[in-house]
Amino acid sequence: MPPKPKRWQIAPRVSSLVVARFPQLHPLLVQVLYNRGITTPEQADAFLAPTAFVGNPFQMRGMNEAVDRLRRAIRADEAIAVYGDFDADGVTATVLLVQTLRALGAKAKPYIPHRVDEGYGLNRDALQQLKDQGVGVVVTVDCGVRSLDEVAFGKQIGLDMIVTDHHAPGDALPDAFAVINPKQALCKYPTKELSGAGVAFKLAQALLRADERVPLGKERAPISEDALVDLVALGTVADLVPLIGENRALVQRGLERLRQSERPGIQAMFRQAALKPETIDAGSIGYILGPRLNAAGRLESALMAYNLLVTQYPGEADKLAHELEETNRERQRLTGEMTIKARDTVLASAEAGRLLFVVSPDFLEGIVGLIASRLAEEFYRPAVAVRQGEEESRGSARSVSEFNIVAALDQCRDLLVRHGGHAMAAGFTVRNSNLPELHARLTEIATRELAQSDLVPTLNVDAEAALSEMTLTLSKALEQLAPFGYGNREPIFASRDLSVREARVVGTDHLKLLLSDGQILMDAIAFRQGGWAGNLPPRVDVAFQLEAQTWNGKTRLQLNVKDIKPTTEG
């Protein structure tokens, strides 16, 4: 069967007067910029060359207090723990901050909880353990802003708690020594959507700049802000924060650093994944490197990924990268099996409506987020997947653009042990006795808020264009918009009334096409759209991204097809 159709929202072509304002730019690049609200040459220059836009870290609320306390700890040889999360964002943030603190002469150590044994975020046993080990200051990265009780416990036992996080705060902030989160009220920092690694980088940046002005007097290792941006790029892209503004600038700098990485662990990951360093882009992180780093925390311990990123020994790096590769393959296998089970549950349910909710004791905690993501993508509904434990259950939710899932969970806070996340992705812990009520209430919220939505995914098309406009010149021009990712999507164009000269299934479910408008012939690939085989009409409209592929020194263009419609549909 062909894939479910999408709604095309096609932007009208800009006028020749608008194009004339940008004489140095390709007209279709002007169109794409205009669609993104960039309407002046000054705005275009800032967007196309964003590396200069990196804000002053001391603008962040709580930054001065945090830097002062950490510098006092370094001078006094006081032990500092960096408490991170077990996903790629949390791991890279932990590596980044531990590396910076140690370079400044600090006695710094990492702590990353085990997903199954300890769960997400701060926990009292870990804080007590750190206190017993002589730690005086705990800095959280990518977690903590909703851990009010745990932060209060840390303070009670004598720990100075510094919370750095990027998740949306709850109604109150933790009573910490300092809270650094651009989303908190009264924080004037202009970039609100930094990743956890991005917020940790701002703290590292502030520490390094403070040491430049007033050296601590400790013997310090040479380190620069630029030595950390590879980690920021990994965490930022993997955590799906918008690639605009400062995030885009940091990722652009980080990709340059990754392409010439000196970290043995990253070099080993490249070899395992058969990646050429010079080809690394945001897609390499999102689809190859990020999932591998995440796999450690999903199935094993995230310390595997941490150790890979910090090791200085090529032999150890190769060993760890191989283990991570095997772990990721097992993660892929388990995700496939459990998603089939969840999908069967959804299809068999008479209650499946505006929100999907699946529960099983057989689900793995590290996989439920991936299950929810696959369900949300296939059915275009908010999806919740829960691993049922003996007394408490842990779940992950993924949503669609029309529904804020963390806001929905906020309305169920009385049923939850803890929760947090973003509009499109969230996690929670719930007592089993509250599971039925949670299911019912989330369903009621989704039914009410999505009542006017037909829940058909929308494909935002930048312009309707002829195949003759798809040239190497245009491809080069569009490269200036990279890095692409969440919040800065790759441009999509649409061409109408094309004849299908060839169509065959390749791989497991991909469609290889040869399309023509009567004058131009172009190769095309439609991933996961093999269901069109045998069902394609002779003439089609296609929405696609333009790709340039180089093989044996020759560059050829290809259309990466995102959707197909029979031409008669208009």
ZIZI-V496748 format. One record per residue. N is the residue number from 1. RES is the residue in one letter. PSI is psi in radians with two decimals (* if undefined). Layout:
# ZIZI-V496748
N/RES/PSI
N/RES/PSI
This chain:
# ZIZI-V496748
1/M/2.47
2/P/2.69
3/P/2.76
4/K/2.43
5/P/2.71
6/K/2.77
7/R/2.22
8/W/2.16
9/Q/1.72
10/I/2.14
11/A/2.40
12/P/2.59
13/R/2.41
14/V/2.77
15/S/2.84
16/S/-0.47
17/L/-0.68
18/V/-0.80
19/V/-0.63
20/A/-0.37
21/R/-0.29
22/F/1.17
23/P/-0.37
24/Q/-0.11
25/L/2.60
26/H/2.40
27/P/-0.67
28/L/-0.45
29/L/-0.68
30/V/-0.75
31/Q/-0.82
32/V/-0.76
33/L/-0.76
34/Y/-0.71
35/N/-0.44
36/R/0.24
37/G/0.23
38/I/1.84
39/T/-0.02
40/T/2.69
41/P/-0.61
42/E/-0.76
43/Q/-0.67
44/A/-0.76
45/D/-0.75
46/A/-0.65
47/F/-0.71
48/L/-0.29
49/A/1.27
50/P/0.01
51/T/-0.37
52/A/-0.30
53/F/1.54
54/V/2.04
55/G/2.87
56/N/2.06
57/P/-0.44
58/F/-0.08
59/Q/-0.32
60/M/2.34
61/R/2.32
62/G/-0.16
63/M/-0.78
64/N/-0.75
65/E/-0.72
66/A/-0.78
67/V/-0.76
68/D/-0.77
69/R/-0.70
70/L/-0.63
71/R/-0.65
72/R/-0.68
73/A/-0.68
74/I/-0.77
75/R/-0.64
76/A/0.10
77/D/0.62
78/E/2.37
79/A/2.38
80/I/2.32
81/A/2.34
82/V/1.98
83/Y/1.89
84/G/3.13
85/D/2.92
86/F/0.14
87/D/3.11
88/A/-0.67
89/D/-0.82
90/G/-0.69
91/V/-0.82
92/T/-0.64
93/A/-0.70
94/T/-0.83
95/V/-0.82
96/L/-0.84
97/L/-0.68
98/V/-0.74
99/Q/-0.75
100/T/-0.83
101/L/-0.75
102/R/-0.65
103/A/-0.50
104/L/0.04
105/G/0.21
106/A/2.67
107/K/1.55
108/A/2.49
109/K/2.63
110/P/2.67
111/Y/2.07
112/I/2.07
113/P/2.73
114/H/2.25
115/R/-0.82
116/V/-0.82
117/D/-0.60
118/E/-0.48
119/G/3.13
120/Y/2.49
121/G/-2.93
122/L/2.53
123/N/2.62
124/R/-0.73
125/D/-0.73
126/A/-0.74
127/L/-0.72
128/Q/-0.69
129/Q/-0.77
130/L/-0.72
131/K/-0.76
132/D/-0.43
133/Q/0.05
134/G/0.16
135/V/2.40
136/G/-0.48
137/V/2.30
138/V/2.19
139/V/2.07
140/T/2.57
141/V/2.34
142/D/0.39
143/C/2.92
144/G/-0.38
145/V/-0.37
146/R/0.12
147/S/1.09
148/L/-0.80
149/D/-0.72
150/E/-0.70
151/V/-0.71
152/A/-0.66
153/F/-0.77
154/G/-0.76
155/K/-0.70
156/Q/-0.63
157/I/0.08
158/G/0.24
159/L/2.41
160/D/2.03
161/M/2.15
162/I/2.04
163/V/2.10
164/T/2.25
165/D/2.85
166/H/-0.01
167/H/2.76
168/A/2.23
169/P/2.79
170/G/-2.75
171/D/-0.46
172/A/2.71
173/L/2.69
174/P/2.60
175/D/1.23
176/A/2.92
177/F/-0.69
178/A/2.53
179/V/2.13
180/I/1.89
181/N/2.01
182/P/-0.28
183/K/-0.16
184/Q/2.65
185/A/2.55
186/L/-0.01
187/C/2.15
188/K/0.06
189/Y/2.27
190/P/-0.54
191/T/1.90
192/K/-0.33
193/E/0.64
194/L/2.70
195/S/3.05
196/G/-0.72
197/A/-0.60
198/G/-0.75
199/V/-0.72
200/A/-0.64
201/F/-0.68
202/K/-0.66
203/L/-0.76
204/A/-0.73
205/Q/-0.79
206/A/-0.72
207/L/-0.75
208/L/-0.70
209/R/-0.63
210/A/-0.67
211/D/-0.50
212/E/-0.66
213/R/-0.82
214/V/1.61
215/P/2.51
216/L/-0.32
217/G/0.00
218/K/2.70
219/E/2.07
220/R/2.61
221/A/2.59
222/P/2.19
223/I/2.55
224/S/2.85
225/E/-0.67
226/D/-0.41
227/A/-0.16
228/L/-0.24
229/V/-0.33
230/D/-0.68
231/L/-0.67
232/V/-0.75
233/A/-0.78
234/L/-0.86
235/G/-0.70
236/T/-0.84
237/V/-0.74
238/A/-0.50
239/D/0.06
240/L/0.74
241/V/2.75
242/P/2.30
243/L/1.14
244/I/2.86
245/G/-2.30
246/E/-0.63
247/N/-0.77
248/R/-0.70
249/A/-0.78
250/L/-0.70
251/V/-0.68
252/Q/-0.79
253/R/-0.70
254/G/-0.64
255/L/-0.68
256/E/-0.70
257/R/-0.71
258/L/-0.63
259/R/-0.36
260/Q/0.71
261/S/2.43
262/E/0.02
263/R/2.07
264/P/-0.62
265/G/-0.71
266/I/-0.70
267/Q/-0.71
268/A/-0.65
269/M/-0.72
270/F/-0.79
271/R/-0.77
272/Q/-0.67
273/A/0.07
274/A/0.74
275/L/2.35
276/K/2.17
277/P/-0.67
278/E/-0.24
279/T/0.01
280/I/2.27
281/D/-3.06
282/A/-0.59
283/G/-0.59
284/S/-0.64
285/I/-0.86
286/G/-0.62
287/Y/-0.27
288/I/-1.04
289/L/-0.80
290/G/-0.87
291/P/-0.59
292/R/-0.77
293/L/-0.67
294/N/-0.53
295/A/-0.60
296/A/-0.85
297/G/-0.36
298/R/-0.71
299/L/-0.54
300/E/-2.32
301/S/2.40
302/A/-0.24
303/L/-0.41
304/M/-0.81
305/A/-0.71
306/Y/-0.88
307/N/-0.60
308/L/-0.72
309/L/-0.41
310/V/-0.31
311/T/2.54
312/Q/0.07
313/Y/2.04
314/P/-0.67
315/G/-0.79
316/E/-0.66
317/A/-0.77
318/D/-0.73
319/K/-0.83
320/L/-0.68
321/A/-0.65
322/H/-0.77
323/E/-0.71
324/L/-0.68
325/E/-0.79
326/E/-0.70
327/T/-0.70
328/N/-0.66
329/R/-0.70
330/E/-0.66
331/R/-0.75
332/Q/-0.75
333/R/-0.84
334/L/-0.67
335/T/-0.76
336/G/-0.81
337/E/-0.81
338/M/-0.53
339/T/-0.67
340/I/-0.77
341/K/-0.77
342/A/-0.70
343/R/-0.74
344/D/-0.66
345/T/-0.76
346/V/-0.81
347/L/-0.49
348/A/-0.18
349/S/2.31
350/A/-0.18
351/E/-0.06
352/A/2.10
353/G/-2.10
354/R/-0.27
355/L/2.38
356/L/2.38
357/F/1.94
358/V/2.43
359/V/2.39
360/S/2.44
361/P/-0.23
362/D/-0.30
363/F/2.55
364/L/2.47
365/E/-0.63
366/G/-0.16
367/I/-0.31
368/V/-0.58
369/G/-0.65
370/L/-0.66
371/I/-0.84
372/A/-0.69
373/S/-0.76
374/R/-0.73
375/L/-0.77
376/A/-0.67
377/E/-0.78
378/E/-0.78
379/F/-0.11
380/Y/1.03
381/R/2.66
382/P/2.39
383/A/2.39
384/V/2.24
385/A/2.30
386/V/2.28
387/R/1.99
388/Q/2.13
389/G/-2.95
390/E/-0.76
391/E/-0.61
392/E/2.68
393/S/2.62
394/R/2.32
395/G/2.83
396/S/2.57
397/A/2.47
398/R/2.56
399/S/-3.07
400/V/2.90
401/S/-0.42
402/E/-0.06
403/F/2.12
404/N/1.84
405/I/-0.61
406/V/-0.56
407/A/-0.63
408/A/-0.72
409/L/-0.59
410/D/-0.62
411/Q/-0.17
412/C/0.30
413/R/-0.50
414/D/-0.28
415/L/-0.18
416/L/2.56
417/V/-0.79
418/R/2.78
419/H/2.90
420/G/3.03
421/G/-2.62
422/H/3.13
423/A/-0.57
424/M/-0.22
425/A/2.37
426/A/2.87
427/G/2.81
428/F/2.82
429/T/2.37
430/V/2.50
431/R/2.49
432/N/-0.58
433/S/-0.37
434/N/-0.04
435/L/-0.84
436/P/-0.72
437/E/-0.65
438/L/-0.80
439/H/-0.84
440/A/-0.76
441/R/-0.74
442/L/-0.67
443/T/-0.73
444/E/-0.74
445/I/-0.82
446/A/-0.72
447/T/-0.72
448/R/-0.85
449/E/-0.41
450/L/0.24
451/A/-0.60
452/Q/0.05
453/S/2.39
454/D/-0.04
455/L/0.87
456/V/2.19
457/P/2.44
458/T/2.30
459/L/1.97
460/N/1.96
461/V/2.25
462/D/-0.55
463/A/2.60
464/E/2.27
465/A/2.68
466/A/2.71
467/L/-0.53
468/S/-0.34
469/E/-0.18
470/M/1.61
471/T/2.90
472/L/-0.59
473/T/-0.79
474/L/-0.76
475/S/-0.77
476/K/-0.71
477/A/-0.72
478/L/-0.41
479/E/-0.42
480/Q/-0.34
481/L/-0.30
482/A/2.77
483/P/2.45
484/F/2.64
485/G/-2.87
486/Y/2.25
487/G/-0.25
488/N/1.22
489/R/2.71
490/E/2.43
491/P/2.52
492/I/2.32
493/F/2.86
494/A/2.39
495/S/2.46
496/R/2.75
497/D/0.89
498/L/2.52
499/S/2.47
500/V/1.84
501/R/-0.63
502/E/2.61
503/A/2.15
504/R/2.64
505/V/2.31
506/V/2.64
507/G/-2.53
508/T/-0.63
509/D/0.60
510/H/2.60
511/L/2.08
512/K/2.24
513/L/2.69
514/L/2.04
515/L/2.62
516/S/2.55
517/D/0.23
518/G/-0.38
519/Q/-0.68
520/I/2.36
521/L/2.31
522/M/2.44
523/D/2.60
524/A/2.65
525/I/2.31
526/A/1.71
527/F/2.43
528/R/0.55
529/Q/0.51
530/G/-0.31
531/G/-0.26
532/W/-0.35
533/A/2.21
534/G/-0.13
535/N/0.01
536/L/2.29
537/P/2.90
538/P/-0.45
539/R/2.37
540/V/2.77
541/D/2.43
542/V/2.48
543/A/2.35
544/F/2.85
545/Q/2.53
546/L/2.22
547/E/2.48
548/A/2.15
549/Q/2.29
550/T/2.23
551/W/2.18
552/N/0.69
553/G/-0.04
554/K/2.38
555/T/2.25
556/R/2.62
557/L/2.59
558/Q/2.54
559/L/2.20
560/N/1.74
561/V/2.20
562/K/-0.45
563/D/2.65
564/I/2.39
565/K/2.46
566/P/2.43
567/T/-0.57
568/T/-0.31
569/E/-0.28
570/G/*
